[in-house]
Amino acid sequence: MPSLAATLALTLSAGALAAGTSLHVHPHKVEAGHRVHIKGSAGDCPVGDQVTLLSRAFSHRHEFAGVPAVFTHVKSGGHFGRWVRIPARRDPRRYKLTARCGGGNLGVTRHLHVLPPD
C-alpha cells in the first residue's frame, strides 16, 4: 500500500500538470474537408517541447498510440497553435480532442463536431 506522502505527491503532480493548461478549437463545428485552428497553453512544458494533438477526426498520416495525431511546439508563454485540415471523407459526428506534452496528458478535453461536406 503506498504511503500517504507518495499518494499526496502523485496527486499534486497530476494537478500541477493540469494547472495552467488550456485547449481551444475554432470553429468547434466544421465541414469535412475544411480546417480548424487548435490552440492552447501547455502549462509548464518548456519552449520548444512537442505538443501532440490527438483526435479521431484527424488524418491517419501521423498517429500516437494508434490515434490520429498532429504535432506542434510550445512557444513563449507556454502557448501552442496549429491549423488542421479535417479529411473530406471524415464521418460526420462529434470527436474528442486532447493534447499531450512532456510525456503526459494536458488534462483538458474538447469536442469537435464534423459536419457533412458541402
Order of alpha helices (4+ residues) and beta strands (2+ residues): alpha-beta-beta-beta-beta-beta-beta-beta-beta-beta
